Amino acid sequence: MSTTGKARGADLARQIVVLSAVSFMLVAAVVGAGAFNSTAVQDQQGGALDTDGSYLAPAGPAFSIWSVIYAGLIAYAVWQALPRQRANPRQRALGWPIALTMALNGLWLVAARFGTLFLTVVVIVLLLAALGYAFRIAVITREPRGGVLDSVLIDGVTGLHLGWVTLATVANIAAWLTTVVPAEWEQGADAIGIAVLLVVAVVGLAIAWRSGWRVTPAIALAWGLSWLAVERFTGEPQSGPIGVVAIIVAVVVLLPPLTVSTLRLLRPGGD
């Protein structure tokens, strides 16, 4: 990708901050996975963050998407640190916001390990807002893109991160509410869960629409919803109605952007 303008001191600082943020995130992730004799995330907070922590928690395999997101963020951090990216207008616009999402990602793991369940809710809501902001800049910025690598490592990875954290935020809030609301509320769990999933459908479609029908947020969101359905059918607590609605919502949020993206690829001269 060609760059415009001359590199400034702030450009080097941005590159260093991005590398520092991804390093912090990875260290937090390793500790959160249970390394160094630490407690794994799903076992922290009294097990509230485990797959059986609420009616809106996805099954364990859903979390494998973090491997893809982390790999993408590492690749982005290395790529943006190259000298030719230093004065790139796209990097100037997106480096700081993406660094913030990495830092908040790691901070959530710190909050889960050393803080309270409510603090994890606060951090993940901030992370969701930061991702929404970063993704919005990525898709509306007027600076020219640098081909496939730019699209994958900026739009694609940020979109996956946003889509997954959208559902993770719902699960995190549900886990917290499960620990604080009266036990009698469980009688209305199906109705509440379905209502929340309908809101997720609206949010997922809104993200797709506002981003020009980018497909990566929808892929991550549909992935999480599908595993949420699996957990409700086969795990605890079970809920057939929530499982069915989760599948429907997964199709609803994925089909429109997937259709638009496919049509663009099939169109002569489409990309």
C-alpha positions as YAML, in Angstrom:
chain: A
units: angstrom
residues:
- id: 1
  name: MET
  ca: [0.00, 0.00, 0.00]
- id: 2
  name: SER
  ca: [1.31, 3.41, -0.85]
- id: 3
  name: THR
  ca: [1.44, 6.00, 1.88]
- id: 4
  name: THR
  ca: [0.76, 9.69, 1.79]
- id: 5
  name: GLY
  ca: [2.43, 12.37, 3.80]
- id: 6
  name: LYS
  ca: [5.49, 12.18, 5.96]
- id: 7
  name: ALA
  ca: [5.88, 10.02, 9.04]
- id: 8
  name: ARG
  ca: [5.58, 11.82, 12.36]
- id: 9
  name: GLY
  ca: [6.61, 10.96, 15.88]
- id: 10
  name: ALA
  ca: [2.98, 10.14, 16.70]
- id: 11
  name: ASP
  ca: [3.00, 7.49, 13.97]
- id: 12
  name: LEU
  ca: [5.81, 5.55, 15.60]
- id: 13
  name: ALA
  ca: [4.10, 5.95, 18.98]
- id: 14
  name: ARG
  ca: [0.90, 4.52, 17.49]
- id: 15
  name: GLN
  ca: [2.72, 1.47, 16.17]
- id: 16
  name: ILE
  ca: [4.36, 0.85, 19.54]
- id: 17
  name: VAL
  ca: [1.06, 1.24, 21.39]
- id: 18
  name: VAL
  ca: [-0.63, -1.28, 19.09]
- id: 19
  name: LEU
  ca: [2.16, -3.80, 19.70]
- id: 20
  name: SER
  ca: [1.98, -3.16, 23.44]
- id: 21
  name: ALA
  ca: [-1.81, -3.57, 23.46]
- id: 22
  name: VAL
  ca: [-1.71, -6.90, 21.63]
- id: 23
  name: SER
  ca: [1.04, -8.12, 23.97]
- id: 24
  name: PHE
  ca: [-1.05, -7.21, 27.02]
- id: 25
  name: MET
  ca: [-4.09, -8.94, 25.51]
- id: 26
  name: LEU
  ca: [-2.15, -12.12, 24.80]
- id: 27
  name: VAL
  ca: [-0.61, -12.31, 28.28]
- id: 28
  name: ALA
  ca: [-4.07, -11.83, 29.79]
- id: 29
  name: ALA
  ca: [-5.46, -14.52, 27.48]
- id: 30
  name: VAL
  ca: [-2.78, -17.01, 28.47]
- id: 31
  name: VAL
  ca: [-3.46, -16.41, 32.16]
- id: 32
  name: GLY
  ca: [-7.20, -16.55, 31.49]
- id: 33
  name: ALA
  ca: [-6.77, -19.93, 29.84]
- id: 34
  name: GLY
  ca: [-5.44, -21.30, 33.14]
- id: 35
  name: ALA
  ca: [-1.70, -21.07, 32.60]
- id: 36
  name: PHE
  ca: [0.73, -20.42, 35.47]
- id: 37
  name: ASN
  ca: [-1.58, -22.26, 37.91]
- id: 38
  name: SER
  ca: [-4.29, -19.63, 37.45]
- id: 39
  name: THR
  ca: [-8.02, -20.31, 37.32]
- id: 40
  name: ALA
  ca: [-9.49, -20.61, 33.83]
- id: 41
  name: VAL
  ca: [-12.07, -17.99, 32.87]
- id: 42
  name: GLN
  ca: [-15.01, -20.41, 32.95]
- id: 43
  name: ASP
  ca: [-14.18, -21.35, 36.53]
- id: 44
  name: GLN
  ca: [-13.86, -17.76, 37.78]
- id: 45
  name: GLN
  ca: [-16.62, -15.73, 39.40]
- id: 46
  name: GLY
  ca: [-18.07, -18.86, 40.98]
- id: 47
  name: GLY
  ca: [-18.59, -20.48, 37.60]
- id: 48
  name: ALA
  ca: [-20.99, -17.73, 36.48]
- id: 49
  name: LEU
  ca: [-19.08, -17.36, 33.22]
- id: 50
  name: ASP
  ca: [-19.28, -21.04, 32.34]
- id: 51
  name: THR
  ca: [-21.59, -22.49, 29.70]
- id: 52
  name: ASP
  ca: [-24.23, -23.26, 32.32]
- id: 53
  name: GLY
  ca: [-24.04, -19.78, 33.86]
- id: 54
  name: SER
  ca: [-27.23, -18.55, 32.20]
- id: 55
  name: TYR
  ca: [-29.84, -19.35, 29.57]
- id: 56
  name: LEU
  ca: [-27.92, -17.23, 27.05]
- id: 57
  name: ALA
  ca: [-24.47, -18.80, 27.37]
- id: 58
  name: PRO
  ca: [-23.13, -20.59, 24.27]
- id: 59
  name: ALA
  ca: [-21.56, -24.05, 24.36]
- id: 60
  name: GLY
  ca: [-17.83, -24.38, 24.93]
- id: 61
  name: PRO
  ca: [-16.76, -24.90, 21.28]
- id: 62
  name: ALA
  ca: [-18.13, -21.44, 20.44]
- id: 63
  name: PHE
  ca: [-15.18, -19.88, 22.21]
- id: 64
  name: SER
  ca: [-12.74, -21.37, 19.69]
- id: 65
  name: ILE
  ca: [-13.49, -18.30, 17.59]
- id: 66
  name: TRP
  ca: [-11.09, -16.43, 19.88]
- id: 67
  name: SER
  ca: [-8.23, -18.32, 18.20]
- id: 68
  name: VAL
  ca: [-9.20, -16.81, 14.85]
- id: 69
  name: ILE
  ca: [-9.68, -13.34, 16.32]
- id: 70
  name: TYR
  ca: [-6.40, -13.43, 18.23]
- id: 71
  name: ALA
  ca: [-4.51, -14.68, 15.18]
- id: 72
  name: GLY
  ca: [-6.00, -11.85, 13.15]
- id: 73
  name: LEU
  ca: [-5.15, -9.23, 15.74]
- id: 74
  name: ILE
  ca: [-1.57, -10.50, 16.01]
- id: 75
  name: ALA
  ca: [-1.22, -10.38, 12.23]
- id: 76
  name: TYR
  ca: [-2.64, -6.86, 12.18]
- id: 77
  name: ALA
  ca: [-0.28, -5.68, 14.92]
- id: 78
  name: VAL
  ca: [2.76, -7.02, 13.05]
- id: 79
  name: TRP
  ca: [1.58, -5.67, 9.70]
- id: 80
  name: GLN
  ca: [0.80, -2.18, 10.97]
- id: 81
  name: ALA
  ca: [4.28, -2.02, 12.53]
- id: 82
  name: LEU
  ca: [5.99, -2.23, 9.15]
- id: 83
  name: PRO
  ca: [7.81, 0.99, 8.16]
- id: 84
  name: ARG
  ca: [5.66, 1.43, 5.04]
- id: 85
  name: GLN
  ca: [2.52, 1.52, 7.21]
- id: 86
  name: ARG
  ca: [3.83, 4.23, 9.52]
- id: 87
  name: ALA
  ca: [2.35, 7.22, 7.67]
- id: 88
  name: ASN
  ca: [-0.57, 5.33, 6.14]
- id: 89
  name: PRO
  ca: [-3.78, 7.39, 6.56]
- id: 90
  name: ARG
  ca: [-5.83, 4.23, 7.24]
- id: 91
  name: GLN
  ca: [-3.47, 3.25, 10.04]
- id: 92
  name: ARG
  ca: [-3.59, 6.75, 11.47]
- id: 93
  name: ALA
  ca: [-7.38, 6.56, 11.56]
- id: 94
  name: LEU
  ca: [-7.65, 3.02, 12.91]
- id: 95
  name: GLY
  ca: [-4.49, 2.17, 14.87]
- id: 96
  name: TRP
  ca: [-5.53, 3.88, 18.09]
- id: 97
  name: PRO
  ca: [-9.14, 2.57, 18.13]
- id: 98
  name: ILE
  ca: [-8.01, -0.98, 17.40]
- id: 99
  name: ALA
  ca: [-5.35, -0.73, 20.12]
- id: 100
  name: LEU
  ca: [-8.12, 0.32, 22.52]
- id: 101
  name: THR
  ca: [-10.15, -2.78, 21.65]
- id: 102
  name: MET
  ca: [-7.13, -4.99, 22.32]
- id: 103
  name: ALA
  ca: [-6.48, -3.30, 25.67]
- id: 104
  name: LEU
  ca: [-10.12, -3.64, 26.74]
- id: 105
  name: ASN
  ca: [-10.09, -7.26, 25.63]
- id: 106
  name: GLY
  ca: [-7.21, -7.96, 27.98]
- id: 107
  name: LEU
  ca: [-8.73, -5.80, 30.71]
- id: 108
  name: TRP
  ca: [-11.88, -7.92, 30.66]
- id: 109
  name: LEU
  ca: [-9.79, -10.98, 31.47]
- id: 110
  name: VAL
  ca: [-8.12, -9.08, 34.29]
- id: 111
  name: ALA
  ca: [-11.55, -8.03, 35.61]
- id: 112
  name: ALA
  ca: [-12.78, -11.63, 35.46]
- id: 113
  name: ARG
  ca: [-9.73, -12.82, 37.38]
- id: 114
  name: PHE
  ca: [-9.36, -10.10, 39.99]
- id: 115
  name: GLY
  ca: [-12.58, -8.05, 39.90]
- id: 116
  name: THR
  ca: [-16.29, -8.65, 40.22]
- id: 117
  name: LEU
  ca: [-18.85, -10.01, 37.80]
- id: 118
  name: PHE
  ca: [-20.41, -6.57, 37.49]
- id: 119
  name: LEU
  ca: [-17.01, -5.12, 36.59]
- id: 120
  name: THR
  ca: [-16.74, -7.62, 33.71]
- id: 121
  name: VAL
  ca: [-20.08, -6.30, 32.45]
- id: 122
  name: VAL
  ca: [-18.79, -2.72, 32.55]
- id: 123
  name: VAL
  ca: [-15.61, -3.64, 30.68]
- id: 124
  name: ILE
  ca: [-17.33, -5.72, 28.00]
- id: 125
  name: VAL
  ca: [-19.85, -2.96, 27.32]
- id: 126
  name: LEU
  ca: [-16.93, -0.55, 26.85]
- id: 127
  name: LEU
  ca: [-15.26, -3.11, 24.58]
- id: 128
  name: LEU
  ca: [-18.42, -3.44, 22.51]
- id: 129
  name: ALA
  ca: [-18.65, 0.35, 22.14]
- id: 130
  name: ALA
  ca: [-14.98, 0.58, 21.15]
- id: 131
  name: LEU
  ca: [-15.39, -2.17, 18.57]
- id: 132
  name: GLY
  ca: [-18.47, -0.51, 17.11]
- id: 133
  name: TYR
  ca: [-16.52, 2.73, 16.80]
- id: 134
  name: ALA
  ca: [-13.48, 1.05, 15.23]
- id: 135
  name: PHE
  ca: [-15.55, -0.95, 12.78]
- id: 136
  name: ARG
  ca: [-17.53, 2.12, 11.78]
- id: 137
  name: ILE
  ca: [-14.32, 4.00, 11.02]
- id: 138
  name: ALA
  ca: [-12.99, 1.00, 9.09]
- id: 139
  name: VAL
  ca: [-15.94, 0.83, 6.75]
- id: 140
  name: ILE
  ca: [-16.55, 4.57, 6.22]
- id: 141
  name: THR
  ca: [-12.97, 5.88, 6.04]
- id: 142
  name: ARG
  ca: [-12.31, 7.55, 2.70]
- id: 143
  name: GLU
  ca: [-8.62, 6.66, 2.57]
- id: 144
  name: PRO
  ca: [-7.85, 4.06, -0.12]
- id: 145
  name: ARG
  ca: [-7.59, 0.46, 1.03]
- id: 146
  name: GLY
  ca: [-4.49, -1.60, 0.44]
- id: 147
  name: GLY
  ca: [-6.09, -4.59, -1.22]
- id: 148
  name: VAL
  ca: [-7.00, -7.94, 0.28]
- id: 149
  name: LEU
  ca: [-4.61, -7.77, 3.24]
- id: 150
  name: ASP
  ca: [-6.01, -4.43, 4.35]
- id: 151
  name: SER
  ca: [-9.60, -5.66, 4.03]
- id: 152
  name: VAL
  ca: [-8.94, -8.90, 5.91]
- id: 153
  name: LEU
  ca: [-6.80, -7.56, 8.77]
- id: 154
  name: ILE
  ca: [-8.82, -4.39, 9.37]
- id: 155
  name: ASP
  ca: [-12.41, -4.83, 8.20]
- id: 156
  name: GLY
  ca: [-12.50, -8.60, 8.52]
- id: 157
  name: VAL
  ca: [-10.84, -9.09, 11.90]
- id: 158
  name: THR
  ca: [-12.55, -6.09, 13.50]
- id: 159
  name: GLY
  ca: [-15.88, -7.32, 12.12]
- id: 160
  name: LEU
  ca: [-15.41, -10.79, 13.60]
- id: 161
  name: HIS
  ca: [-14.38, -9.26, 16.92]
- id: 162
  name: LEU
  ca: [-17.45, -7.01, 16.93]
- id: 163
  name: GLY
  ca: [-19.89, -9.77, 16.02]
- id: 164
  name: TRP
  ca: [-18.60, -12.16, 18.66]
- id: 165
  name: VAL
  ca: [-18.42, -9.55, 21.42]
- id: 166
  name: THR
  ca: [-22.00, -8.53, 20.63]
- id: 167
  name: LEU
  ca: [-23.17, -11.96, 21.70]
- id: 168
  name: ALA
  ca: [-20.56, -12.22, 24.47]
- id: 169
  name: THR
  ca: [-21.94, -9.01, 25.96]
- id: 170
  name: VAL
  ca: [-25.42, -10.51, 26.06]
- id: 171
  name: ALA
  ca: [-24.09, -13.68, 27.71]
- id: 172
  name: ASN
  ca: [-22.01, -11.68, 30.20]
- id: 173
  name: ILE
  ca: [-24.94, -9.50, 31.24]
- id: 174
  name: ALA
  ca: [-27.19, -12.56, 31.49]
- id: 175
  name: ALA
  ca: [-24.62, -14.30, 33.71]
- id: 176
  name: TRP
  ca: [-24.48, -11.29, 36.01]
- id: 177
  name: LEU
  ca: [-28.26, -10.89, 36.18]
- id: 178
  name: THR
  ca: [-28.64, -14.59, 36.96]
- id: 179
  name: THR
  ca: [-26.66, -14.02, 40.15]
- id: 180
  name: VAL
  ca: [-28.61, -10.96, 41.33]
- id: 181
  name: VAL
  ca: [-32.26, -11.35, 40.28]
- id: 182
  name: PRO
  ca: [-34.76, -13.29, 42.43]
- id: 183
  name: ALA
  ca: [-34.87, -17.04, 41.79]
- id: 184
  name: GLU
  ca: [-38.54, -16.74, 40.82]
- id: 185
  name: TRP
  ca: [-37.47, -15.01, 37.59]
- id: 186
  name: GLU
  ca: [-36.37, -18.37, 36.21]
- id: 187
  name: GLN
  ca: [-40.03, -19.18, 35.61]
- id: 188
  name: GLY
  ca: [-40.01, -16.53, 32.88]
- id: 189
  name: ALA
  ca: [-36.57, -17.43, 31.55]
- id: 190
  name: ASP
  ca: [-37.88, -18.63, 28.18]
- id: 191
  name: ALA
  ca: [-39.83, -15.44, 27.52]
- id: 192
  name: ILE
  ca: [-36.99, -13.20, 28.68]
- id: 193
  name: GLY
  ca: [-34.40, -15.12, 26.68]
- id: 194
  name: ILE
  ca: [-36.50, -14.99, 23.51]
- id: 195
  name: ALA
  ca: [-37.07, -11.25, 23.93]
- id: 196
  name: VAL
  ca: [-33.33, -10.67, 24.30]
- id: 197
  name: LEU
  ca: [-32.59, -12.75, 21.21]
- id: 198
  name: LEU
  ca: [-35.05, -10.69, 19.20]
- id: 199
  name: VAL
  ca: [-33.12, -7.59, 20.26]
- id: 200
  name: VAL
  ca: [-29.91, -9.34, 19.17]
- id: 201
  name: ALA
  ca: [-31.49, -9.90, 15.76]
- id: 202
  name: VAL
  ca: [-32.26, -6.19, 15.43]
- id: 203
  name: VAL
  ca: [-28.75, -5.24, 16.55]
- id: 204
  name: GLY
  ca: [-27.15, -7.73, 14.15]
- id: 205
  name: LEU
  ca: [-29.15, -6.44, 11.20]
- id: 206
  name: ALA
  ca: [-28.40, -2.85, 12.20]
- id: 207
  name: ILE
  ca: [-24.65, -3.57, 12.23]
- id: 208
  name: ALA
  ca: [-24.92, -5.18, 8.79]
- id: 209
  name: TRP
  ca: [-26.95, -2.32, 7.37]
- id: 210
  name: ARG
  ca: [-24.76, 0.46, 8.81]
- id: 211
  name: SER
  ca: [-21.61, -1.26, 7.56]
- id: 212
  name: GLY
  ca: [-22.80, -1.67, 3.99]
- id: 213
  name: TRP
  ca: [-23.80, -5.31, 4.61]
- id: 214
  name: ARG
  ca: [-20.34, -6.49, 5.64]
- id: 215
  name: VAL
  ca: [-20.60, -10.18, 6.38]
- id: 216
  name: THR
  ca: [-17.93, -10.82, 9.04]
- id: 217
  name: PRO
  ca: [-19.88, -9.47, 12.06]
- id: 218
  name: ALA
  ca: [-22.84, -11.61, 11.03]
- id: 219
  name: ILE
  ca: [-20.64, -14.72, 10.68]
- id: 220
  name: ALA
  ca: [-19.32, -14.34, 14.23]
- id: 221
  name: LEU
  ca: [-22.76, -13.54, 15.64]
- id: 222
  name: ALA
  ca: [-24.41, -16.48, 13.87]
- id: 223
  name: TRP
  ca: [-21.58, -18.75, 15.06]
- id: 224
  name: GLY
  ca: [-22.22, -17.80, 18.67]
- id: 225
  name: LEU
  ca: [-26.00, -18.07, 18.32]
- id: 226
  name: SER
  ca: [-25.69, -21.54, 16.82]
- id: 227
  name: TRP
  ca: [-23.65, -22.77, 19.77]
- id: 228
  name: LEU
  ca: [-26.05, -21.05, 22.15]
- id: 229
  name: ALA
  ca: [-28.77, -23.18, 20.59]
- id: 230
  name: VAL
  ca: [-26.66, -26.33, 20.99]
- id: 231
  name: GLU
  ca: [-26.15, -25.59, 24.68]
- id: 232
  name: ARG
  ca: [-29.85, -24.99, 25.28]
- id: 233
  name: PHE
  ca: [-30.77, -28.26, 23.57]
- id: 234
  name: THR
  ca: [-28.08, -30.46, 25.10]
- id: 235
  name: GLY
  ca: [-26.66, -28.66, 28.14]
- id: 236
  name: GLU
  ca: [-27.88, -26.96, 31.26]
- id: 237
  name: PRO
  ca: [-30.06, -25.07, 31.76]
- id: 238
  name: GLN
  ca: [-32.09, -26.54, 28.92]
- id: 239
  name: SER
  ca: [-34.62, -24.52, 26.94]
- id: 240
  name: GLY
  ca: [-36.04, -25.73, 23.66]
- id: 241
  name: PRO
  ca: [-37.79, -22.42, 22.88]
- id: 242
  name: ILE
  ca: [-34.61, -20.38, 23.35]
- id: 243
  name: GLY
  ca: [-32.66, -22.90, 21.28]
- id: 244
  name: VAL
  ca: [-35.12, -22.71, 18.39]
- id: 245
  name: VAL
  ca: [-35.23, -18.91, 18.43]
- id: 246
  name: ALA
  ca: [-31.41, -18.75, 18.58]
- id: 247
  name: ILE
  ca: [-31.23, -20.77, 15.36]
- id: 248
  name: ILE
  ca: [-33.81, -18.55, 13.67]
- id: 249
  name: VAL
  ca: [-31.97, -15.39, 14.74]
- id: 250
  name: ALA
  ca: [-28.67, -16.84, 13.48]
- id: 251
  name: VAL
  ca: [-30.24, -17.29, 10.04]
- id: 252
  name: VAL
  ca: [-31.88, -13.86, 10.14]
- id: 253
  name: VAL
  ca: [-28.65, -11.99, 10.92]
- id: 254
  name: LEU
  ca: [-26.49, -14.00, 8.52]
- id: 255
  name: LEU
  ca: [-28.65, -14.39, 5.42]
- id: 256
  name: PRO
  ca: [-29.00, -10.72, 4.30]
- id: 257
  name: PRO
  ca: [-25.29, -9.74, 4.43]
- id: 258
  name: LEU
  ca: [-24.28, -13.13, 3.03]
- id: 259
  name: THR
  ca: [-26.69, -12.68, 0.13]
- id: 260
  name: VAL
  ca: [-25.51, -9.14, -0.59]
- id: 261
  name: SER
  ca: [-21.85, -10.17, -0.42]
- id: 262
  name: THR
  ca: [-22.46, -13.09, -2.77]
- id: 263
  name: LEU
  ca: [-24.28, -10.89, -5.27]
- id: 264
  name: ARG
  ca: [-21.41, -8.41, -5.19]
- id: 265
  name: LEU
  ca: [-18.91, -11.15, -5.95]
- id: 266
  name: LEU
  ca: [-21.01, -12.45, -8.82]
- id: 267
  name: ARG
  ca: [-21.55, -9.01, -10.29]
- id: 268
  name: PRO
  ca: [-19.19, -8.15, -13.18]
- id: 269
  name: GLY
  ca: [-16.38, -6.09, -11.72]
- id: 270
  name: GLY
  ca: [-17.60, -6.84, -8.17]
- id: 271
  name: ASP
  ca: [-15.22, -7.23, -5.24]
...
